[in-house]
Amino acid sequence: MLAQKTLDNPELMTDAEPAEVPPSPSRQEVRPAPTLLQRAARLFAAGPAKPGDAFGAPGQGRSLAISIVTALSLIGLWFLSTTAGWVEPLFLPSPTAVIARFWEVLTEGFANATLIEHTGWSMLRVFGAFALALVTAVPIGIFMGVNRIARGLFDPIIEFYRPLPPLAYLPLVIIWLGIGETSKIVLIYMAIFAPMALSARAGVKSVAIEQIHAAYSMGASRWQVVRHIILKSALPEILTGMRIGIGFGWTTLVAAEMVAAQAGLGFMVLNAAEFLVTDVVIMGIIVIGIIAYLFDLLMRFAERKLVPWKGH
């Protein structure tokens, strides 16, 4: 019936739109297959949302405000307790006395070295040991996570000495390496090595086996799986281990500088404690805390840039 009307009225034939004809398979656009790296990148493209996104920026600002108020409250309580005479200056000097001592040590020095010299020696020892641990502990931790033989070889050694305090094996380090700078750096290195290696191993163990199987099914080699899948997935744990390790390094600094040191923040604190110069002791503790906190902020910034999917 419709065909008859169309034949009877030519205008319907001219005004009608032509039917769409699907392109033949030979004319369809042929897109190149994605490469292995592009496929691996897609696995990480759809990562989980940040936990902090549920609270938004106001939650972060509120946390910062609480931290500032807490710090100011502690300083105010310190100032009040010393000004009112609740605590003797020998046990807790006032903040003004500590600031005055800080300027004195900065300009005139203490124990034959200025504050900058003490800080420089301590940072050289701690960050030198940290760099050595970074290039050794992280690869060993990753190797322990992917290889059972390596895990059986290194795990008993690390787990044995990890709970020991540095003062326990300090005499042995001195006997083996002497009282020079090498023994100090090695002592700090041993304290940093264990948490960094164990964190790297834990990061490798947390990798989803589905990602590894998917990469192998796409033709990836073992090295490509380690580099593009395992290392990226373990990176949050590795960065956390670096933060923990540097904390152990600063903790061990005082023990390391007990051995024939001529300068350093730990040496300065110990020397001041022997002569009951409490303001220098508190000043040294504050300086160590500030340096460690600034490094921790740097590591947090690195986490936000390198592992944005982790959430903070």
Disulfide bonds with the S-S distance in Angstrom:
none
